[in-house]
Amino acid sequence: MKLATLRDGSRDGQLVVVSWDLARYTPAGTVAATMQEALDNWGALEEGLRDLSTRLDIGQISGSPFDEELCLSPLPRAYQWADGSAYVNHVELVRGARGTPMPESFWTDPLMYQGGSDAFLSPRNPIRLANEDWGIDFEGEIAAVTDDVPMGISPENAGGHIKLLMLVNDVSLRNVIPNEYAKGFGFFQSKPSSSFAPVAVTPDELGDAWTGGTIALPLLVSYNGKLFGKARCDIDMTFDLPRLIAHAAGTRPLGPGTIVGSGTVSNKLDGGPGKTVEEGGVGYSCIAEKRTVETLTDGAPKTPFMKFGDRVRIEMKDASGNSIFGAIDQVVEKVGD
């Protein structure tokens, strides 16, 4: 089942069911008006949503043409957005570039921060910021959306609480991060609003690509029209999504609609820091990682962070080349322009 939220003039938008090929949609208002309402009552409402999905896919409901440009984030705002760092290779590289040693515990105990969730960007809205000198970067990730998760749940049981999966652009301001880290209180100003792909999908929609803990497909990241990364989500993932959910719920319950992100998808593959797509590697899901590799191999970074007018596109395709979630496609703009 695929779900999206269309603009309707309200903050939370209109929940719709989308066909498997992202071609058509039908309103879900007879079952749930918004995505949050559906998640609040998932046990009671899932069957009705799946019935709409089946009837739309087999043509019993004709539906209307689906336009990703009209989508808000599947959850335009959420009660909680917790982002992990499941791909420890990425953490090791980026911290190394800052000259910050990585504790050995990062390989056994997930790193996680709580991000702002009151105003997610729409998947086609610009990333509007005031200053290029902040070191604007994209981060391609996957994420799980949960129902009610009890405190202290085990990783073995946490997977059953994953109701939807999404793609993420976790926008980061790399040149703001060091000063925040130095204060010893974590991210805040360095993490502006994130964005999510237009469509959220139930895990069964992925078929064999859903492993129970991650997605066995590449995350496709294009930068200014050129393929920048195609790292596989199921490779070099130290902590899978259920493990991250269990970590988030270690000392508190998680409410329905909690979003738990994987952190930047990152592959070593060759035993080293990875290679660009042009060099035969899988590339990168963020600029910071490429800059780190350039520093290791060439002595200094060469690739600049994003400038006003730069564009990033994040997408995932199935084995037949069909887009699964639709695409995040955003341009960086200066606030006030």
Residue pairs with C-beta under 8 A, 6 or more apart in sequence:
1 17
1 49
1 50
1 53
1 201
1 202
1 204
1 205
2 17
2 18
2 19
2 20
2 22
2 53
2 199
2 200
2 201
2 202
2 205
3 15
3 16
3 17
3 18
3 28
3 35
3 38
3 49
3 74
3 164
3 199
3 200
3 201
4 15
4 16
4 18
4 25
4 66
4 71
4 74
4 198
4 199
4 200
4 326
5 12
5 13
5 14
5 15
5 16
5 34
5 35
5 71
5 72
5 73
5 74
5 75
5 76
6 13
6 14
6 16
6 25
6 70
6 71
6 72
7 13
7 14
7 70
7 71
7 72
7 122
8 14
11 76
11 77
12 34
12 35
12 36
12 76
12 77
13 34
13 35
13 72
13 76
14 27
14 29
14 33
14 34
15 27
15 28
15 29
15 32
15 33
15 34
15 35
15 37
15 38
16 25
16 26
16 27
16 28
16 66
17 25
17 26
17 27
17 28
17 49
17 52
17 53
17 56
18 24
18 25
18 56
18 66
18 199
19 25
19 56
19 57
19 63
19 66
20 57
20 205
21 322
22 66
22 68
22 199
22 322
22 323
22 326
23 65
23 66
24 56
24 62
24 63
24 64
24 65
24 66
25 56
25 63
25 64
25 65
25 66
26 52
26 56
26 61
26 63
26 64
28 38
28 49
28 52
30 48
30 52
31 38
31 45
31 48
31 49
31 52
32 38
32 41
32 45
32 48
32 49
35 74
35 75
35 200
35 257
36 75
36 78
36 256
36 257
37 45
38 45
38 46
38 49
39 145
39 147
39 163
39 164
39 256
39 257
40 256
40 257
42 147
42 163
42 256
43 147
46 163
52 61
55 61
56 63
68 123
68 124
68 198
68 326
68 327
69 124
71 122
71 123
71 124
71 198
71 199
71 326
72 120
72 122
73 120
73 121
73 122
73 123
73 195
73 196
74 145
74 164
74 166
74 196
74 197
74 198
74 199
74 200
75 120
75 145
75 196
75 200
75 257
75 259
76 120
76 122
77 117
77 118
77 119
77 120
78 117
78 120
78 257
78 258
78 259
79 117
79 255
79 257
79 258
80 114
80 117
80 254
80 255
80 257
80 258
80 259
81 114
81 115
81 116
81 117
81 120
81 194
81 258
81 259
81 261
82 112
82 113
82 114
82 115
82 244
82 248
82 258
82 259
82 260
82 261
83 112
83 113
83 115
83 141
83 143
83 168
83 170
83 194
83 260
83 261
83 263
84 110
84 111
84 112
84 239
84 244
84 247
84 248
84 260
84 261
84 262
84 263
85 91
85 106
85 110
85 111
85 112
85 263
85 264
86 110
86 237
86 238
86 239
86 240
86 241
86 243
86 244
86 262
86 263
87 236
87 237
87 238
87 262
87 263
87 264
87 265
87 266
87 267
88 102
88 106
88 107
88 236
88 238
89 236
89 266
89 267
89 268
89 273
89 274
90 263
90 264
90 265
90 266
90 285
90 286
90 289
91 102
91 106
91 111
91 263
92 102
92 106
93 266
93 273
93 289
93 292
93 293
94 288
94 289
94 292
95 101
95 102
96 102
96 292
96 296
97 288
97 291
97 292
97 295
97 301
98 177
98 178
98 181
100 181
107 238
109 247
110 239
110 243
110 244
110 247
111 263
112 244
112 247
112 248
113 186
113 187
113 191
115 170
115 187
115 191
115 194
116 191
116 192
116 193
116 194
117 259
119 193
120 193
120 194
120 195
120 196
121 127
121 169
121 171
121 193
121 194
121 195
121 330
122 195
123 195
123 196
123 197
123 198
123 326
123 327
123 328
123 329
123 330
124 198
124 328
124 329
124 330
125 195
125 330
126 330
126 331
126 332
126 333
127 136
127 171
127 192
127 195
127 306
127 330
127 331
127 332
127 333
128 332
128 333
128 334
128 335
129 136
129 173
129 192
129 332
129 333
129 334
129 335
130 334
130 335
130 336
132 305
132 306
132 307
132 308
133 175
134 173
134 174
134 175
134 176
135 172
135 173
135 174
135 175
135 176
135 177
135 305
136 171
136 172
136 173
136 174
136 305
136 306
136 307
136 332
137 171
137 172
137 173
137 174
137 286
137 287
137 288
137 305
137 306
138 169
138 170
138 171
138 172
138 221
138 223
138 285
138 286
138 287
138 306
138 312
138 314
138 330
139 168
139 169
139 170
139 171
139 172
139 263
139 264
139 285
139 286
140 167
140 168
140 169
140 219
140 221
140 229
140 231
140 264
140 265
140 285
140 286
140 314
141 167
141 168
141 169
141 170
141 219
141 261
141 262
141 263
141 264
141 265
141 285
142 165
142 166
142 167
142 168
142 214
142 215
142 219
142 233
142 241
142 261
142 262
142 265
143 165
143 166
143 167
143 168
143 196
143 259
143 260
143 261
143 262
144 162
144 164
144 165
144 166
144 241
144 244
144 245
144 259
144 260
145 162
145 163
145 164
145 165
145 166
145 200
145 257
145 258
145 259
145 260
146 161
146 162
146 163
146 245
146 254
146 256
146 257
146 258
146 260
147 161
147 163
147 256
148 161
148 253
148 254
148 255
148 256
149 158
149 161
149 245
149 248
149 249
149 253
149 254
149 258
150 249
150 253
151 249
151 250
151 251
151 252
151 253
152 249
152 250
153 161
153 245
153 246
153 249
154 246
155 240
155 242
155 243
155 245
155 246
156 242
158 242
158 243
158 245
158 246
158 249
159 212
159 213
159 241
159 242
159 245
161 245
161 254
162 203
162 241
162 242
162 245
163 202
164 200
164 201
164 202
165 200
165 201
165 202
165 203
165 206
165 210
165 215
165 325
166 196
166 197
166 200
166 201
166 259
166 325
167 196
167 197
167 219
167 314
167 315
167 316
167 325
167 328
168 194
168 195
168 196
168 197
168 261
168 262
168 314
168 328
169 194
169 195
169 196
169 312
169 314
169 328
169 330
170 191
170 194
170 261
170 263
170 264
171 191
171 192
171 193
171 194
171 195
172 190
172 191
172 286
172 288
173 189
173 190
173 191
173 192
174 190
174 287
174 288
174 305
175 305
176 189
176 190
177 187
177 190
180 186
180 187
180 188
180 189
180 190
195 328
195 330
196 328
197 314
197 315
197 316
197 325
197 326
197 327
197 328
198 325
198 326
198 327
199 324
199 325
199 326
200 325
201 324
201 325
203 210
204 210
205 324
206 215
206 217
206 318
206 324
208 216
209 215
209 216
209 217
209 318
209 319
210 216
211 234
211 240
212 240
212 242
213 237
213 240
213 241
213 242
213 243
214 233
214 234
214 237
214 240
214 241
214 262
215 233
215 234
215 316
216 232
216 233
216 234
217 232
217 233
217 234
217 316
217 317
217 318
217 324
218 230
218 231
218 232
218 233
218 282
218 316
219 229
219 230
219 231
219 232
219 233
219 265
219 285
219 314
219 316
220 227
220 229
220 230
220 313
220 314
220 315
220 316
220 317
221 227
221 228
221 229
221 230
221 283
221 284
221 285
221 312
221 313
221 314
222 228
222 312
222 313
222 314
222 315
223 287
223 310
223 311
223 312
223 313
224 310
224 311
225 311
227 277
227 283
228 277
228 283
228 284
228 285
228 290
229 265
229 277
229 282
229 283
229 284
229 285
230 277
230 282
230 283
231 265
231 266
231 267
231 282
231 283
231 284
231 285
232 265
232 267
232 282
233 262
233 265
235 267
235 269
236 266
236 267
236 268
236 269
237 262
239 247
241 260
241 262
244 260
244 261
244 262
245 254
245 260
248 254
248 258
248 260
254 260
264 285
264 286
264 289
265 285
266 274
266 284
266 285
266 289
267 274
267 282
268 274
269 275
269 281
269 282
270 281
273 292
273 293
273 296
273 297
274 281
274 282
274 283
274 284
274 289
274 293
275 281
275 282
275 283
275 293
276 283
276 284
276 290
277 283
283 290
284 290
284 293
287 303
287 304
287 305
287 306
288 305
290 301
290 303
291 301
291 302
291 303
292 301
294 300
294 301
294 302
294 303
295 301
306 312
306 332
307 332
308 332
308 333
308 334
308 337
309 331
309 332
309 333
310 331
310 332
311 329
311 330
311 331
311 332
312 328
312 329
312 330
313 327
313 328
313 329
313 330
314 327
314 328
315 323
315 325
315 326
315 327
315 328
316 323
316 324
316 325
317 323
317 324
318 324
